[in-house]
Amino acid sequence: MKQIVLTIPENKISFFMELVRNFKFIKIEQTADVNESEIIEGIRQGLKEVQLIEQGKMNATPLKDFLNEL
């Protein structure tokens, strides 16, 4: 079996995946591809949480507890 790597524009990926899923001989494996927009969204979410913690609307996890979870 051979593997290929494709780069597909974000606005075309759903169409492409729907098309490829109809071929029974193709095995699809999702990769852990993190794009720039996902990273930026994660940072934005983190900043919102920091603001909520500073306003007292959200409780922070103590660093010791966080490290113990790891």
Phi, psi and omega in degrees: 000141179254154176241145174229154177243128181242143173249118186236135178302145182306321184285353180248354188295320181295319177298314182298315181296320178298319179296311185292326180298340179282349177267112184292337183274359180256128176259127183253128175238124177283139177258160178274064182273113179257117180264172185300321182294325177292322178295314180297318179297321177297320178294317178301316180298318178298319179294322177298319179294321178298317179298318179296322178295316180296328179277354180080013181269354181214144179268137177272151175271126177302143183304320180300316179295319179299314181294326178294330178291331180288000000 
